[in-house]
Amino acid sequence: MLHSRTIGRGPRLVLAHGFTQNGNCWGRFAQRLAERFEVVLVDLPGHGLSAHDDADLWESAELLTAVGGPATYIGYSMGGRVSLHASLRHPEVVERLVVIGATAGLDTGEERQARIDADEALATKLETIGLSAFLDAWLANPLFAGLPEEAACRVERESNRTEGLAASLRACGTGTQDSLWAELAGMAQPMLAIAGSNDAKFSVLGQRLAEEVGSATGSPAVFHQVPGTHAVHLEAPDAVADAVEDWLDQLR
């Protein structure tokens, strides 16, 4: 069983974090949502206090839904990909889906192999230089250029295990992900895709997700941009929380 903790009361939201984070990294975004909702903060495999280091994306989705139960699932980056897998495997559990800076996978085998090779190099680097130095390099990525130091959850990231993060890279990196684009048309749940306006890559992917999801079933899917870069829920937590709450209110 994955480790989790719960804050707030109300309709249930399950939050799945990104790579190098854990369930304690949601900051003000989670606190805002907890004013109206029961918020379940999950440590994904290889992160925080959770084991299952070698779980792939499908296995991670099974573990996530087992601990989260029927709810609206909100996933950021890697957590968005896990949540997307969960929504396709268990539509009876993932009642609504919000993804922040996520993708349904790379389109070609060549792209996937290149990403697997890149993630293997990253995992080896992590094991070689250690977690602290790796986080220095990771947070210097242009994807996080708009992330203020006080919102970077550096202390929480430092609490992860080197071996858990390396295993997660190898098992759940984007290169290991099956391309799910063809399956999205049959997705029955409503979905909200969010991306930062300065995150060009994931804005394109978010728009594509919204266009593809539910095209066969008629399930509503929406793309929403918020000013910021990749970790937009940490850069602009109130704006992203507003977007999520407004969307849920419209569905009701």
C-alpha positions as a Markdown table, in Angstrom:
| # | Residue | x | y | z |
|---|---|---|---|---|
| 1 | Met | 0.0 | 0.0 | 0.0 |
| 2 | Leu | 1.2 | 3.5 | -0.8 |
| 3 | His | 1.7 | 6.0 | 2.0 |
| 4 | Ser | -0.8 | 8.8 | 2.1 |
| 5 | Arg | -2.2 | 11.4 | 4.5 |
| 6 | Thr | -5.5 | 13.3 | 4.4 |
| 7 | Ile | -6.4 | 16.9 | 5.0 |
| 8 | Gly | -9.8 | 18.7 | 4.9 |
| 9 | Arg | -13.3 | 17.5 | 4.6 |
| 10 | Gly | -15.8 | 17.2 | 1.8 |
| 11 | Pro | -15.8 | 15.5 | -1.6 |
| 12 | Arg | -12.6 | 13.5 | -2.1 |
| 13 | Leu | -9.7 | 14.7 | -4.2 |
| 14 | Val | -6.6 | 12.4 | -4.7 |
| 15 | Leu | -3.4 | 14.3 | -5.5 |
| 16 | Ala | -0.5 | 12.5 | -7.3 |
| 17 | His | 2.8 | 14.5 | -7.3 |
| 18 | Gly | 5.7 | 14.8 | -9.9 |
| 19 | Phe | 9.1 | 13.2 | -10.0 |
| 20 | Thr | 11.4 | 14.0 | -7.0 |
| 21 | Gln | 8.4 | 15.3 | -5.0 |
| 22 | Asn | 6.2 | 13.5 | -2.6 |
| 23 | Gly | 2.8 | 14.0 | -1.0 |
| 24 | Asn | 4.1 | 16.9 | 1.2 |
| 25 | Cys | 5.0 | 19.0 | -1.8 |
| 26 | Trp | 1.6 | 20.5 | -2.8 |
| 27 | Gly | 1.9 | 23.5 | -0.5 |
| 28 | Arg | -0.7 | 26.2 | -0.7 |
| 29 | Phe | -2.5 | 24.5 | -3.6 |
| 30 | Ala | -3.5 | 21.6 | -1.4 |
| 31 | Gln | -4.3 | 23.8 | 1.6 |
| 32 | Arg | -6.7 | 25.9 | -0.6 |
| 33 | Leu | -8.5 | 22.8 | -1.9 |
| 34 | Ala | -8.7 | 21.4 | 1.7 |
| 35 | Glu | -11.0 | 24.3 | 2.6 |
| 36 | Arg | -13.8 | 22.6 | 0.5 |
| 37 | Phe | -12.6 | 19.1 | -0.1 |
| 38 | Glu | -11.1 | 16.0 | 1.5 |
| 39 | Val | -7.6 | 15.9 | 0.0 |
| 40 | Val | -5.6 | 12.7 | -0.1 |
| 41 | Leu | -1.9 | 13.4 | -0.5 |
| 42 | Val | -0.2 | 10.2 | -1.9 |
| 43 | Asp | 3.5 | 9.3 | -2.0 |
| 44 | Leu | 3.9 | 7.6 | -5.4 |
| 45 | Pro | 6.2 | 4.5 | -5.8 |
| 46 | Gly | 9.8 | 5.2 | -4.9 |
| 47 | His | 8.9 | 8.6 | -3.3 |
| 48 | Gly | 8.4 | 9.8 | 0.2 |
| 49 | Leu | 7.5 | 6.9 | 2.6 |
| 50 | Ser | 6.2 | 4.6 | -0.2 |
| 51 | Ala | 8.1 | 1.5 | -1.4 |
| 52 | His | 7.2 | -0.3 | -4.6 |
| 53 | Asp | 10.2 | 1.3 | -6.2 |
| 54 | Asp | 10.1 | -0.7 | -9.4 |
| 55 | Ala | 6.4 | -0.3 | -10.1 |
| 56 | Asp | 5.8 | 0.8 | -13.7 |
| 57 | Leu | 3.1 | 3.2 | -14.7 |
| 58 | Trp | 0.3 | 0.6 | -14.9 |
| 59 | Glu | 1.3 | -0.9 | -11.6 |
| 60 | Ser | 1.6 | 2.6 | -10.1 |
| 61 | Ala | -2.0 | 3.3 | -11.3 |
| 62 | Glu | -3.2 | 0.2 | -9.5 |
| 63 | Leu | -1.5 | 1.2 | -6.3 |
| 64 | Leu | -2.8 | 4.8 | -6.6 |
| 65 | Thr | -6.4 | 3.8 | -7.0 |
| 66 | Ala | -6.2 | 1.2 | -4.3 |
| 67 | Val | -5.2 | 3.9 | -1.7 |
| 68 | Gly | -7.3 | 6.8 | -3.3 |
| 69 | Gly | -10.6 | 5.1 | -3.9 |
| 70 | Pro | -13.5 | 6.7 | -5.8 |
| 71 | Ala | -12.6 | 10.4 | -6.2 |
| 72 | Thr | -11.5 | 13.2 | -8.5 |
| 73 | Tyr | -7.8 | 12.6 | -9.3 |
| 74 | Ile | -5.4 | 15.5 | -9.7 |
| 75 | Gly | -1.9 | 14.6 | -11.1 |
| 76 | Tyr | 1.1 | 16.8 | -11.9 |
| 77 | Ser | 3.7 | 15.7 | -14.5 |
| 78 | Met | 4.6 | 12.1 | -13.6 |
| 79 | Gly | 1.6 | 12.0 | -11.3 |
| 80 | Gly | -0.6 | 13.2 | -14.2 |
| 81 | Arg | 0.7 | 10.3 | -16.3 |
| 82 | Val | 0.0 | 7.8 | -13.5 |
| 83 | Ser | -3.5 | 9.3 | -13.0 |
| 84 | Leu | -4.2 | 9.1 | -16.8 |
| 85 | His | -3.3 | 5.4 | -16.7 |
| 86 | Ala | -5.6 | 5.0 | -13.7 |
| 87 | Ser | -8.5 | 6.7 | -15.4 |
| 88 | Leu | -8.2 | 4.3 | -18.4 |
| 89 | Arg | -7.8 | 1.2 | -16.3 |
| 90 | His | -10.4 | 2.1 | -13.5 |
| 91 | Pro | -13.0 | 4.6 | -14.8 |
| 92 | Glu | -15.3 | 3.5 | -11.9 |
| 93 | Val | -12.7 | 4.8 | -9.4 |
| 94 | Val | -11.3 | 7.9 | -11.2 |
| 95 | Glu | -14.6 | 9.8 | -11.5 |
| 96 | Arg | -13.0 | 13.0 | -12.8 |
| 97 | Leu | -9.5 | 13.8 | -13.9 |
| 98 | Val | -7.3 | 16.9 | -13.7 |
| 99 | Val | -3.8 | 16.7 | -15.2 |
| 100 | Ile | -1.2 | 19.5 | -14.8 |
| 101 | Gly | 1.7 | 19.5 | -17.2 |
| 102 | Ala | 1.2 | 15.9 | -18.4 |
| 103 | Thr | 1.2 | 13.8 | -21.6 |
| 104 | Ala | -0.4 | 10.7 | -23.0 |
| 105 | Gly | 3.0 | 9.5 | -24.2 |
| 106 | Leu | 5.5 | 9.9 | -27.0 |
| 107 | Asp | 4.3 | 9.0 | -30.5 |
| 108 | Thr | 7.1 | 6.9 | -32.0 |
| 109 | Gly | 9.3 | 4.0 | -30.8 |
| 110 | Glu | 12.4 | 6.1 | -31.7 |
| 111 | Glu | 11.3 | 8.9 | -29.4 |
| 112 | Arg | 10.5 | 6.5 | -26.6 |
| 113 | Gln | 13.9 | 4.7 | -26.9 |
| 114 | Ala | 15.7 | 8.1 | -26.9 |
| 115 | Arg | 13.9 | 9.1 | -23.7 |
| 116 | Ile | 14.6 | 5.7 | -22.0 |
| 117 | Asp | 18.3 | 6.2 | -22.8 |
| 118 | Ala | 18.1 | 9.8 | -21.4 |
| 119 | Asp | 16.3 | 8.7 | -18.2 |
| 120 | Glu | 18.9 | 5.9 | -17.7 |
| 121 | Ala | 21.6 | 8.5 | -17.9 |
| 122 | Leu | 19.7 | 10.7 | -15.4 |
| 123 | Ala | 19.3 | 7.7 | -13.0 |
| 124 | Thr | 23.0 | 6.9 | -13.2 |
| 125 | Lys | 23.8 | 10.5 | -12.6 |
| 126 | Leu | 21.6 | 10.6 | -9.5 |
| 127 | Glu | 23.2 | 7.4 | -8.1 |
| 128 | Thr | 26.7 | 8.9 | -8.9 |
| 129 | Ile | 26.4 | 12.4 | -7.5 |
| 130 | Gly | 23.8 | 11.9 | -4.8 |
| 131 | Leu | 20.4 | 13.4 | -4.2 |
| 132 | Ser | 21.4 | 16.9 | -3.1 |
| 133 | Ala | 23.6 | 17.7 | -6.1 |
| 134 | Phe | 21.0 | 16.0 | -8.4 |
| 135 | Leu | 18.3 | 18.3 | -7.1 |
| 136 | Asp | 20.5 | 21.3 | -7.7 |
| 137 | Ala | 20.7 | 20.3 | -11.3 |
| 138 | Trp | 17.0 | 19.2 | -11.6 |
| 139 | Leu | 15.6 | 22.4 | -10.2 |
| 140 | Ala | 17.9 | 24.5 | -12.5 |
| 141 | Asn | 16.0 | 23.0 | -15.5 |
| 142 | Pro | 14.3 | 25.8 | -17.5 |
| 143 | Leu | 11.0 | 24.0 | -16.9 |
| 144 | Phe | 11.2 | 25.3 | -13.4 |
| 145 | Ala | 12.4 | 28.8 | -14.2 |
| 146 | Gly | 9.4 | 30.5 | -12.6 |
| 147 | Leu | 9.4 | 28.4 | -9.5 |
| 148 | Pro | 10.3 | 30.6 | -6.4 |
| 149 | Glu | 12.7 | 29.1 | -3.9 |
| 150 | Glu | 10.1 | 29.1 | -1.1 |
| 151 | Ala | 7.7 | 27.0 | -3.3 |
| 152 | Ala | 10.3 | 24.5 | -4.6 |
| 153 | Cys | 9.7 | 22.1 | -1.6 |
| 154 | Arg | 13.4 | 21.4 | -1.4 |
| 155 | Val | 13.4 | 20.0 | 2.1 |
| 156 | Glu | 10.6 | 17.6 | 1.1 |
| 157 | Arg | 12.4 | 16.5 | -2.0 |
| 158 | Glu | 15.6 | 15.9 | 0.1 |
| 159 | Ser | 13.6 | 13.4 | 2.2 |
| 160 | Asn | 13.2 | 11.0 | -0.7 |
| 161 | Arg | 15.6 | 8.0 | -1.2 |
| 162 | Thr | 18.2 | 8.1 | -4.0 |
| 163 | Glu | 17.5 | 4.4 | -4.9 |
| 164 | Gly | 13.7 | 5.0 | -5.0 |
| 165 | Leu | 14.0 | 8.0 | -7.3 |
| 166 | Ala | 16.5 | 6.2 | -9.6 |
| 167 | Ala | 14.1 | 3.2 | -9.8 |
| 168 | Ser | 11.2 | 5.5 | -10.6 |
| 169 | Leu | 13.1 | 7.1 | -13.5 |
| 170 | Arg | 13.7 | 3.7 | -14.9 |
| 171 | Ala | 10.2 | 2.3 | -14.4 |
| 172 | Cys | 8.0 | 5.3 | -14.9 |
| 173 | Gly | 9.9 | 7.7 | -17.2 |
| 174 | Thr | 8.1 | 9.0 | -20.2 |
| 175 | Gly | 10.0 | 6.7 | -22.5 |
| 176 | Thr | 8.6 | 3.6 | -20.7 |
| 177 | Gln | 5.0 | 4.9 | -21.2 |
| 178 | Asp | 2.8 | 3.3 | -23.7 |
| 179 | Ser | 1.4 | 5.8 | -26.1 |
| 180 | Leu | -2.2 | 6.3 | -24.8 |
| 181 | Trp | -3.4 | 8.8 | -27.4 |
| 182 | Ala | -5.5 | 6.2 | -29.3 |
| 183 | Glu | -7.3 | 5.2 | -26.1 |
| 184 | Leu | -8.3 | 8.7 | -25.1 |
| 185 | Ala | -11.3 | 8.9 | -27.4 |
| 186 | Gly | -13.1 | 6.2 | -25.3 |
| 187 | Met | -12.4 | 7.9 | -22.0 |
| 188 | Ala | -15.7 | 8.4 | -20.2 |
| 189 | Gln | -14.7 | 10.8 | -17.4 |
| 190 | Pro | -14.6 | 14.6 | -17.6 |
| 191 | Met | -11.1 | 15.9 | -17.8 |
| 192 | Leu | -9.4 | 19.2 | -17.2 |
| 193 | Ala | -5.9 | 19.7 | -18.6 |
| 194 | Ile | -3.8 | 22.6 | -17.1 |
| 195 | Ala | -0.5 | 24.0 | -18.2 |
| 196 | Gly | 1.6 | 27.1 | -17.6 |
| 197 | Ser | 1.4 | 29.8 | -20.3 |
| 198 | Asn | 5.2 | 29.8 | -20.4 |
| 199 | Asp | 5.4 | 26.0 | -20.7 |
| 200 | Ala | 5.0 | 25.8 | -24.5 |
| 201 | Lys | 5.6 | 22.0 | -24.8 |
| 202 | Phe | 3.0 | 21.0 | -22.2 |
| 203 | Ser | 0.5 | 23.7 | -23.4 |
| 204 | Val | 0.5 | 22.0 | -26.8 |
| 205 | Leu | 0.2 | 18.6 | -25.1 |
| 206 | Gly | -2.6 | 19.8 | -22.8 |
| 207 | Gln | -4.6 | 21.2 | -25.8 |
| 208 | Arg | -4.1 | 17.8 | -27.6 |
| 209 | Leu | -5.3 | 15.9 | -24.5 |
| 210 | Ala | -8.5 | 18.1 | -24.3 |
| 211 | Glu | -9.1 | 17.5 | -28.0 |
| 212 | Glu | -8.6 | 13.7 | -27.9 |
| 213 | Val | -10.3 | 12.8 | -24.6 |
| 214 | Gly | -13.9 | 11.7 | -24.9 |
| 215 | Ser | -14.2 | 12.4 | -28.7 |
| 216 | Ala | -16.0 | 9.1 | -29.1 |
| 217 | Thr | -18.0 | 9.1 | -25.9 |
| 218 | Gly | -18.8 | 12.8 | -25.7 |
| 219 | Ser | -17.2 | 13.2 | -22.3 |
| 220 | Pro | -16.3 | 16.9 | -21.6 |
| 221 | Ala | -12.6 | 17.8 | -21.7 |
| 222 | Val | -11.2 | 21.3 | -21.2 |
| 223 | Phe | -7.8 | 22.9 | -21.5 |
| 224 | His | -6.9 | 25.8 | -19.3 |
| 225 | Gln | -3.8 | 27.9 | -19.1 |
| 226 | Val | -2.5 | 29.7 | -16.1 |
| 227 | Pro | 0.5 | 32.2 | -16.1 |
| 228 | Gly | 3.6 | 30.3 | -15.2 |
| 229 | Thr | 6.0 | 27.5 | -16.2 |
| 230 | His | 5.8 | 23.7 | -15.7 |
| 231 | Ala | 5.1 | 23.5 | -11.9 |
| 232 | Val | 2.3 | 26.1 | -12.3 |
| 233 | His | 0.4 | 24.8 | -9.3 |
| 234 | Leu | 3.3 | 25.7 | -7.1 |
| 235 | Glu | 4.0 | 29.0 | -8.9 |
| 236 | Ala | 0.4 | 30.2 | -8.9 |
| 237 | Pro | -1.4 | 28.0 | -6.4 |
| 238 | Asp | -4.5 | 30.2 | -6.0 |
| 239 | Ala | -5.0 | 30.6 | -9.7 |
| 240 | Val | -4.8 | 26.8 | -10.3 |
| 241 | Ala | -7.0 | 26.0 | -7.3 |
| 242 | Asp | -9.5 | 28.5 | -8.6 |
| 243 | Ala | -9.5 | 26.8 | -12.0 |
| 244 | Val | -10.0 | 23.3 | -10.5 |
| 245 | Glu | -12.8 | 24.5 | -8.2 |
| 246 | Asp | -14.6 | 26.4 | -10.9 |
| 247 | Trp | -14.4 | 23.4 | -13.2 |
| 248 | Leu | -15.8 | 21.0 | -10.5 |
| 249 | Asp | -18.5 | 23.5 | -9.7 |
| 250 | Gln | -19.5 | 23.6 | -13.4 |
| 251 | Leu | -19.7 | 19.9 | -13.6 |
| 252 | Arg | -22.1 | 19.9 | -10.6 |
